[in-house]
Amino acid sequence: MSGPGSDSGTRDVPAATGPRVALVTGGASGIGAATAARLRTDGLDVVTADLGPGADATLDVTDHDAVAGLVADRGPFAVLVHSAGVVGPAAPLTELDLEDWREVHRINVDGTFVVCRAVVPGMVAAGWGRIVTLASIAAKEGNPGQSAYSSSKAAVIGLTKSLGKELATTGVLVNAVAPAAVATPMNAATDPAVLARSRALTPMGRMGRPEEIAELIAWLCSERLGFSTGAVYDASGGRASY
Ligand SMILES: NC(=O)c1ccc[n+]([C@@H]2O[C@H](COP(=O)([O-])OP(=O)(O)OC[C@H]3O[C@@H](n4cnc5c(N)ncnc54)[C@H](O)[C@@H]3O)[C@@H](O)[C@H]2O)c1
């Protein structure tokens, strides 16, 4: 095909064909639930998966066999929104248990790896796919009292950038969203002082709403996205400086 795309050594991203099925992990709550609802309004067939109740499928995203089984039963998936994640205990690094550190990384990092690894082959075979991972402003700034969470989300960014580059000519686009504090159940038990600090650092002076994050994710999952992969999209009310 001629045109600017071929000049730069890339190929145009092919259009999706047939019904698109989306997997939304963490889809029973917060950003995942809002995204599942938003993607359904875009006409996608959405499968939500979550450790907790309220999803279409019960799934531990760190369980390779269970993830592979879901992909075999309900896939192949054209879209993955990997929203499953935990914040872990709030504590200074010197007071953090090694087991708590490992658990946050196991769920946030290993889980992202396991789910991405399971869905990518089907997307590549189809020549079209969209993956959105959930990073955080914490990955960019490093939140005090959240060293495990911050470093796990920085790892999610690194994974997303690597995978985006690996798949750049396959039609599968991989991007991350990095929200600041969003009003979801994840923050229900967050220390009010931590939330006050977050609000003070946010030029818009408020928390995000899950629907606002879902809107950005829906665009990243669509054919309207064409020339962007391995990127990190800010959703922080003006807080992020890069
Ligand atoms: N809420 C925020 O302020 C905020 C900010 C930045 C990034 N994020 C990220 O966005 C994502 C969604 O967060 P949220 O606010 O909607 O949180 P949430 O707690 O409302 O939802 C997270 C969901 O993930 C599920 N989950 C946890 N461990 C799992 C596992 N091993 N397997 C399957 N499901 C599992 C939970 O059951 C829950 O339903 C997370 O990755 C989070 O780190 C949230």
PDBQT file of the ligand as one rigid body, heavy atoms in Angstrom, charges set to zero:
ROOT
HETATM    1  N1  LIG A 301      -8.889   4.081  41.626  1.00  0.00    +0.000 N 
HETATM    2  C1  LIG A 301      -7.772   4.766  41.449  1.00  0.00    +0.000 C 
HETATM    3  O1  LIG A 301      -7.539   5.814  42.068  1.00  0.00    +0.000 OA
HETATM    4  C2  LIG A 301      -6.755   4.285  40.446  1.00  0.00    +0.000 A 
HETATM    5  C3  LIG A 301      -5.769   5.188  40.024  1.00  0.00    +0.000 A 
HETATM    6  C4  LIG A 301      -4.809   4.749  39.124  1.00  0.00    +0.000 A 
HETATM    7  C5  LIG A 301      -4.833   3.458  38.662  1.00  0.00    +0.000 A 
HETATM    8  N2  LIG A 301      -5.796   2.602  39.090  1.00  0.00    +0.000 N 
HETATM    9  C6  LIG A 301      -5.764   1.225  38.584  1.00  0.00    +0.000 C 
HETATM   10  O2  LIG A 301      -6.948   0.956  37.860  1.00  0.00    +0.000 OA
HETATM   11  C7  LIG A 301      -7.275  -0.425  37.993  1.00  0.00    +0.000 C 
HETATM   12  C8  LIG A 301      -8.712  -0.547  38.456  1.00  0.00    +0.000 C 
HETATM   13  O3  LIG A 301      -8.812   0.064  39.746  1.00  0.00    +0.000 OA
HETATM   14  P1  LIG A 301     -10.215   0.416  40.400  1.00  0.00    +0.000 P 
HETATM   15  O4  LIG A 301     -10.069   1.735  41.028  1.00  0.00    +0.000 OA
HETATM   16  O5  LIG A 301     -11.315   0.167  39.446  1.00  0.00    +0.000 OA
HETATM   17  O6  LIG A 301     -10.201  -0.661  41.582  1.00  0.00    +0.000 OA
HETATM   18  P2  LIG A 301     -11.346  -1.607  42.143  1.00  0.00    +0.000 P 
HETATM   19  O7  LIG A 301     -10.809  -2.138  43.417  1.00  0.00    +0.000 OA
HETATM   20  O8  LIG A 301     -12.648  -0.917  42.130  1.00  0.00    +0.000 OA
HETATM   21  O9  LIG A 301     -11.376  -2.788  41.034  1.00  0.00    +0.000 OA
HETATM   22  C9  LIG A 301     -10.303  -3.657  40.879  1.00  0.00    +0.000 C 
HETATM   23  C10 LIG A 301     -10.863  -5.034  40.607  1.00  0.00    +0.000 C 
HETATM   24  O10 LIG A 301      -9.761  -5.929  40.407  1.00  0.00    +0.000 OA
HETATM   25  C11 LIG A 301     -10.144  -7.170  40.962  1.00  0.00    +0.000 C 
HETATM   26  N3  LIG A 301      -8.975  -8.002  41.230  1.00  0.00    +0.000 N 
HETATM   27  C12 LIG A 301      -8.013  -7.811  42.170  1.00  0.00    +0.000 A 
HETATM   28  N4  LIG A 301      -7.125  -8.813  42.138  1.00  0.00    +0.000 NA
HETATM   29  C13 LIG A 301      -7.532  -9.657  41.153  1.00  0.00    +0.000 A 
HETATM   30  C14 LIG A 301      -7.038 -10.880  40.639  1.00  0.00    +0.000 A 
HETATM   31  N5  LIG A 301      -5.923 -11.470  41.134  1.00  0.00    +0.000 N 
HETATM   32  N6  LIG A 301      -7.707 -11.462  39.603  1.00  0.00    +0.000 NA
HETATM   33  C15 LIG A 301      -8.827 -10.899  39.109  1.00  0.00    +0.000 A 
HETATM   34  N7  LIG A 301      -9.348  -9.751  39.563  1.00  0.00    +0.000 NA
HETATM   35  C16 LIG A 301      -8.704  -9.133  40.576  1.00  0.00    +0.000 A 
HETATM   36  C17 LIG A 301     -10.901  -6.812  42.238  1.00  0.00    +0.000 C 
HETATM   37  O11 LIG A 301     -11.714  -7.893  42.676  1.00  0.00    +0.000 OA
HETATM   38  C18 LIG A 301     -11.690  -5.600  41.781  1.00  0.00    +0.000 C 
HETATM   39  O12 LIG A 301     -12.992  -5.948  41.342  1.00  0.00    +0.000 OA
HETATM   40  C19 LIG A 301      -6.262  -1.020  38.961  1.00  0.00    +0.000 C 
HETATM   41  O13 LIG A 301      -5.242  -1.669  38.225  1.00  0.00    +0.000 OA
HETATM   42  C20 LIG A 301      -5.719   0.181  39.678  1.00  0.00    +0.000 C 
HETATM   43  O14 LIG A 301      -4.425  -0.012  40.170  1.00  0.00    +0.000 OA
HETATM   44  C21 LIG A 301      -6.774   2.989  39.968  1.00  0.00    +0.000 A 
ENDROOT
TORSDOF 0
